[in-house]
Amino acid sequence: MQSVFIKNWFPKQERGRANAAWVVGQSVAPAIAMPFFAWLIGTHGWRMNFHVCLVLGLIPLYLLWRHVADTPRQAKGINAAELAHIEAGQEQAPASAEEKIPVAVRFKAFAGNYRYWLLVFWYLCLQCMYWGLITWLPSYLKTARGFSWSEMGWLASLPFVLSIFCKASSGILADKVGRSAPILMCAMLFAGLCVYFGASVDNKYASAVLLSCSVAFCTMGTPVAWPLLQSLVPGSSMSTASGIMNGFANGLAALAPALIGLFITLTGQFSGGLLCLVFTGAAATLAAAILAIQKY
């Protein structure tokens, strides 16, 4: 739904920053929430945690209800200059709320576009690498690298902190250069290289930083993938295309931690599971390279 909203509300040249703004929240939120709720539960008990979450959940409900419209033309507070600026940067006018298009017709609008499926494959690789790293990184650092529990505290937050800067910078860069695929290619290339050297280097601190950088490079591609999707797919099909891409990638990526565990069992080493992620990064880099060659 956010992809439909951004396509309707932002001209093409501003979508990198617009997507980065909400994606950055996915890193800022856990960085703030984990220590805050840990303190809250320790001080006031676990029930207070749910009461605070209830109040926090009401804030976006109010903002969406009172201050958000599906399209600029439906918004009451927008002025003519802002409306003209938004519509001048649109590939086509947003679909009206009354327009009812069958699902089959919406799917047909992008189903034959192989570039869309290349992007879906890239996003699948991204999610596999991200969830594989997030799931196994604490165990790897504790068991294979011998970090203490006190050291694990700051290491757990390092990937999220680095991700904030990577996400923000990639969104700004995408708007400046006007292309997405080269950034997608570099993000997964560097992520794969960081995993490889993180598993190979002898120094445990260098390994921890490299693997944290790998998580950050993975997330660097997320704000850029959505503007590319928004340029490939018509507005009337955006929700369908976004749902398929997000659902397909996250659904299959749920198997990534199990596959990494399988490779660790077969090889008898953590490095066996991490090298599986290196190949995942290489496959994503190749998919993005095809789009980059075509000037996307």
C-alpha positions as CSV (number, residue, x, y, z in Angstrom):
1,M,0.0,0.0,0.0
2,Q,2.9,2.4,0.7
3,S,4.1,1.8,-2.8
4,V,0.8,2.9,-4.3
5,F,0.7,5.9,-2.0
6,I,4.2,7.1,-3.0
7,K,3.6,6.6,-6.7
8,N,0.4,8.7,-6.4
9,W,1.9,11.5,-4.3
10,F,5.5,11.9,-5.4
11,P,7.0,12.8,-8.8
12,K,9.4,10.3,-10.2
13,Q,12.5,12.4,-9.4
14,E,11.6,12.4,-5.6
15,R,10.6,8.8,-5.0
16,G,14.1,7.6,-3.9
17,R,14.0,9.9,-0.9
18,A,10.3,9.3,-0.3
19,N,10.9,5.5,-0.2
20,A,14.0,5.9,1.9
21,A,12.0,7.9,4.5
22,W,9.7,5.1,5.4
23,V,12.3,2.3,5.0
24,V,14.7,4.2,7.4
25,G,11.9,3.9,10.0
26,Q,12.3,0.1,9.9
27,S,15.9,0.5,11.2
28,V,15.3,3.5,13.5
29,A,12.2,1.8,15.2
30,P,14.0,-1.3,16.5
31,A,17.0,0.7,17.5
32,I,14.8,2.8,19.7
33,A,12.1,0.3,20.7
34,M,14.3,-2.5,22.0
35,P,16.1,-0.6,24.8
36,F,13.0,1.5,25.6
37,F,10.6,-1.5,26.0
38,A,13.3,-3.4,27.9
39,W,13.5,-0.5,30.4
40,L,9.6,-0.2,30.5
41,I,9.1,-3.8,31.3
42,G,11.9,-3.8,33.9
43,T,10.5,-0.7,35.6
44,H,6.7,-1.0,35.2
45,G,6.1,-4.7,34.3
46,W,5.1,-6.4,31.1
47,R,1.5,-5.2,31.1
48,M,2.6,-1.6,30.7
49,N,4.4,-2.6,27.5
50,F,1.0,-3.5,25.8
51,H,-0.7,-0.3,27.1
52,V,2.0,1.8,25.5
53,C,1.9,-0.1,22.3
54,L,-1.9,0.5,22.2
55,V,-1.4,4.3,22.5
56,L,1.4,4.3,19.9
57,G,-0.8,2.3,17.5
58,L,-3.5,5.0,17.7
59,I,-1.2,7.7,16.5
60,P,-0.9,6.6,12.9
61,L,-4.6,5.7,12.8
62,Y,-5.5,9.3,13.6
63,L,-2.9,10.7,11.2
64,L,-4.1,8.5,8.3
65,W,-7.8,9.2,9.1
66,R,-7.5,13.0,9.4
67,H,-4.6,14.1,7.3
68,V,-4.0,11.6,4.4
69,A,-5.8,11.1,1.0
70,D,-5.2,8.4,-1.6
71,T,-4.3,10.9,-4.3
72,P,-3.3,14.6,-4.3
73,R,-6.6,15.6,-6.0
74,Q,-8.5,14.1,-3.1
75,A,-6.6,16.1,-0.5
76,K,-8.3,19.2,0.9
77,G,-5.2,21.1,2.0
78,I,-3.1,20.9,-1.2
79,N,-2.6,24.0,-3.3
80,A,-2.5,24.4,-7.0
81,A,1.3,24.8,-7.3
82,E,2.0,21.6,-5.3
83,L,-0.6,19.7,-7.3
84,A,1.0,20.9,-10.6
85,H,4.5,19.9,-9.3
86,I,3.4,16.4,-8.4
87,E,1.4,15.7,-11.6
88,A,4.2,17.1,-13.8
89,G,6.5,14.3,-12.6
90,Q,4.0,11.5,-12.9
91,E,4.2,9.0,-15.7
92,Q,0.4,8.8,-15.7
93,A,-2.5,10.1,-13.7
94,P,-3.3,8.1,-10.5
95,A,-6.2,5.7,-10.8
96,S,-9.4,7.1,-9.3
97,A,-10.8,5.4,-6.2
98,E,-14.0,4.6,-8.1
99,E,-12.1,2.7,-10.9
100,K,-12.7,-1.0,-10.5
101,I,-10.2,-3.1,-12.4
102,P,-10.4,-6.9,-12.3
103,V,-7.4,-8.6,-10.7
104,A,-6.7,-10.5,-13.9
105,V,-6.4,-7.3,-15.9
106,R,-4.1,-5.7,-13.3
107,F,-1.9,-8.8,-13.3
108,K,-1.7,-8.9,-17.1
109,A,-0.4,-5.4,-17.2
110,F,3.0,-6.5,-15.8
111,A,3.0,-10.3,-15.9
112,G,4.8,-10.3,-19.3
113,N,7.4,-7.8,-18.2
114,Y,10.6,-9.8,-17.6
115,R,12.2,-6.8,-16.0
116,Y,9.6,-6.9,-13.2
117,W,10.4,-10.6,-12.5
118,L,14.1,-9.8,-12.5
119,L,13.4,-7.2,-9.8
120,V,11.3,-9.8,-7.9
121,F,14.2,-12.2,-8.1
122,W,16.6,-9.6,-6.9
123,Y,14.3,-8.7,-4.0
124,L,14.0,-12.4,-3.1
125,C,17.8,-12.7,-2.9
126,L,17.9,-9.6,-0.8
127,Q,15.4,-10.9,1.7
128,C,17.1,-14.3,1.9
129,M,20.5,-12.7,2.6
130,Y,19.0,-10.2,5.1
131,W,16.9,-12.7,7.2
132,G,19.7,-15.3,6.9
133,L,22.2,-12.9,8.4
134,I,19.9,-11.4,11.0
135,T,18.9,-14.9,12.2
136,W,22.4,-16.5,12.3
137,L,24.6,-13.5,13.1
138,P,24.2,-13.6,16.9
139,S,24.9,-17.4,17.0
140,Y,27.9,-17.1,14.7
141,L,29.5,-14.3,16.7
142,K,28.9,-16.0,20.0
143,T,29.8,-19.6,19.0
144,A,32.3,-19.3,16.2
145,R,33.9,-16.0,17.1
146,G,33.8,-16.3,20.9
147,F,32.2,-12.9,21.8
148,S,31.0,-12.4,25.3
149,W,27.4,-11.5,26.2
150,S,28.4,-7.9,27.1
151,E,30.1,-7.5,23.7
152,M,27.0,-8.9,22.0
153,G,25.0,-6.0,23.2
154,W,26.5,-3.3,21.0
155,L,27.1,-5.8,18.2
156,A,23.3,-6.5,18.0
157,S,22.5,-2.9,17.3
158,L,25.4,-2.2,14.9
159,P,23.7,-3.5,11.8
160,F,20.6,-1.4,12.4
161,V,22.7,1.8,13.0
162,L,24.7,1.2,9.8
163,S,21.4,0.5,8.0
164,I,20.0,3.9,8.8
165,F,22.9,5.7,7.0
166,C,22.9,3.3,4.0
167,K,19.2,3.6,3.4
168,A,19.1,7.3,3.6
169,S,22.2,7.7,1.3
170,S,20.8,5.3,-1.3
171,G,17.5,7.1,-1.5
172,I,19.2,10.5,-2.0
173,L,21.7,9.0,-4.5
174,A,18.9,7.4,-6.6
175,D,17.1,10.7,-7.0
176,K,20.4,12.4,-7.9
177,V,21.5,10.0,-10.6
178,G,18.0,9.1,-11.8
179,R,18.7,5.4,-12.0
180,S,18.1,2.5,-9.6
181,A,19.7,-0.7,-11.1
182,P,23.4,0.3,-10.6
183,I,22.7,0.9,-6.9
184,L,20.9,-2.4,-6.6
185,M,23.8,-4.1,-8.2
186,C,26.5,-2.5,-6.0
187,A,24.4,-3.1,-2.8
188,M,24.3,-6.8,-3.3
189,L,27.8,-7.1,-4.6
190,F,29.2,-5.3,-1.6
191,A,26.9,-7.3,0.7
192,G,28.2,-10.6,-0.7
193,L,31.8,-9.5,-0.5
194,C,31.4,-8.4,3.1
195,V,29.9,-11.8,4.0
196,Y,32.8,-13.6,2.3
197,F,35.6,-11.6,4.0
198,G,33.6,-11.6,7.2
199,A,33.7,-15.4,7.2
200,S,37.4,-15.5,6.1
201,V,39.1,-12.9,8.2
202,D,40.9,-14.0,11.4
203,N,40.2,-11.0,13.6
204,K,36.8,-11.4,15.3
205,Y,36.1,-7.7,15.5
206,A,36.8,-7.2,11.8
207,S,34.5,-10.2,11.1
208,A,31.7,-8.6,13.2
209,V,32.0,-5.2,11.5
210,L,32.1,-6.8,8.0
211,L,29.0,-8.9,8.6
212,S,27.2,-5.9,10.1
213,C,28.2,-3.9,6.9
214,S,26.7,-6.8,4.9
215,V,23.4,-6.3,6.6
216,A,23.6,-2.6,6.0
217,F,24.4,-3.0,2.3
218,C,21.4,-5.4,1.9
219,T,19.1,-2.8,3.3
220,M,20.7,-0.1,1.1
221,G,18.9,-1.6,-1.9
222,T,15.4,-1.5,-0.4
223,P,14.7,2.2,-0.8
224,V,15.9,2.0,-4.4
225,A,14.0,-1.2,-5.4
226,W,10.6,0.4,-4.8
227,P,11.1,3.4,-7.1
228,L,12.2,1.0,-9.8
229,L,9.0,-1.0,-9.3
230,Q,7.0,2.2,-9.4
231,S,8.5,3.1,-12.8
232,L,8.0,-0.4,-14.2
233,V,4.4,-1.0,-13.3
234,P,1.3,1.1,-14.1
235,G,-0.4,2.8,-11.2
236,S,-3.6,0.8,-11.5
237,S,-1.6,-2.4,-11.0
238,M,0.8,-1.2,-8.4
239,S,-0.9,-2.8,-5.3
240,T,-1.0,-6.2,-7.1
241,A,2.6,-6.0,-8.3
242,S,3.8,-4.8,-4.9
243,G,1.9,-7.5,-3.0
244,I,3.3,-10.3,-5.3
245,M,6.9,-9.0,-5.0
246,N,6.7,-8.5,-1.2
247,G,4.8,-11.7,-0.5
248,F,6.8,-13.9,-2.8
249,A,10.1,-12.6,-1.5
250,N,9.3,-12.7,2.2
251,G,7.5,-16.0,1.9
252,L,10.4,-17.9,0.4
253,A,13.0,-16.0,2.4
254,A,11.4,-17.5,5.5
255,L,13.2,-20.7,4.4
256,A,16.6,-19.0,4.3
257,P,17.5,-19.6,8.0
258,A,16.6,-23.3,7.6
259,L,18.8,-23.6,4.5
260,I,21.7,-22.0,6.2
261,G,21.3,-24.4,9.1
262,L,21.3,-27.2,6.6
263,F,24.6,-26.1,5.0
264,I,26.1,-25.6,8.4
265,T,25.1,-29.2,9.3
266,L,26.4,-30.6,6.0
267,T,29.8,-28.8,6.1
268,G,30.2,-28.9,9.9
269,Q,31.2,-25.2,9.9
270,F,29.4,-21.8,10.1
271,S,31.4,-20.7,7.1
272,G,29.4,-23.2,5.0
273,G,26.2,-21.4,5.7
274,L,27.7,-18.0,5.2
275,L,29.1,-19.0,1.8
276,C,25.6,-19.9,0.7
277,L,24.7,-16.2,1.2
278,V,27.7,-15.2,-0.9
279,F,26.2,-17.1,-3.9
280,T,22.8,-15.5,-3.2
281,G,24.5,-12.0,-3.4
282,A,26.2,-13.0,-6.6
283,A,22.9,-14.1,-8.2
284,A,21.2,-10.8,-7.2
285,T,24.1,-8.8,-8.6
286,L,23.7,-10.5,-11.9
287,A,20.0,-9.8,-12.1
288,A,20.6,-6.1,-11.3
289,A,23.4,-6.0,-13.8
290,I,20.9,-6.9,-16.6
291,L,18.7,-4.0,-15.6
292,A,21.7,-1.7,-15.3
293,I,22.8,-2.5,-18.8
294,Q,19.3,-1.5,-20.0
295,K,19.7,1.9,-18.3
296,Y,17.2,1.4,-15.5
